[in-house]
Amino acid sequence: MKHPTKIIQLDDHDADDLIASHFGVAPIIMQLPTVFALYAPATWSGAEMISRCKRRLPGKTYGVNVGDPAQFFQLARKNVLADYLLQAGRRKELENFAADLNGTFLRIDVGDNGQDNPLLRDGRLQGLFFSGILGEKMRLMEALTRRMPDKLLGSNFSYYAAPIATSCNISGDPGGSITDFHKALGFAAERGVQLMVLSGPMSGAGSQPVLEIQDGSIAVHRNGPGWEQKIKMLQSWIDKAEAELLSAALGREDEMMPILPPKYDERVPLDMQVVEMDLKGAWCIEPYRGVYLFALRDGRVYLNGLIAVESLELARLSLDYLAQSDDDDSVAARLYGIQP
């Protein structure tokens, strides 16, 4: 006998109790910013529960949802970003990373190639990051999973506990992921899902982007809402991790700080100008021709005390050009050939 689907809001006062009472008993539908998804614990029974609900086709793997980034990165092998974020005292950086990558899958290497189960393919696991209230609910489901036996990652990673999630639709449906409330409710009624958690208006439509760090570069396994901006943010984090780990390895004790440039003349384009707010959260990438280059949170690279440009390559080229110029005109003129 099918029970009617109970619909709640993510911020309802009893949302945590209702999620806890259903989680692991039956699949839960949760509304994410761009899609509706099915949730269960990352256990063998949880995977079987979701597979049965959506008639999962063989050969598919599930992703986990990440509330605690530290727990996720502890699984990673050969990952400069994990090495950086797991250093002592980096809790704030972990929170900022989850906020920047909110709504993005990150794929990491956790085991030997060929190690497969419902979570792993070729030893790789992908996790969907969330911050804010969704991050809180993921941490709730992580805690609930921690108490359960038969976790999917087995004895080697028995400490890892998380919810697994997949698109709320019948596997292989040509209509793709469900992004409409009424369709999601129809799926819940048809497949016997008893709890549906809503989170308000959607910010886009479609499955989330899937990114992976491979030898310091970023591979895109699936596009999705906002994927180009997420690539820039992830690359900024990689640059920061590499720079700070290198600095520590070299024993540099003095922390380079970005300084504001003098007042710009009117020939400097606005998108190259830097104000004090832009320097918050900036980190040093490298020194080049005697100028420290900083990554800004908006994706630009700042030539310390001068201007910001769109890439590290352009920053280096600009300083190469500046080094060859003998005139005393403004920085803008010397870098970009703007004549008085």
Order of alpha helices (4+ residues) and beta strands (2+ residues): beta-alpha-beta-beta-alpha-beta-alpha-alpha-alpha-beta-beta-alpha-beta-alpha-beta-beta-beta-alpha-beta-beta-beta-beta-alpha-alpha
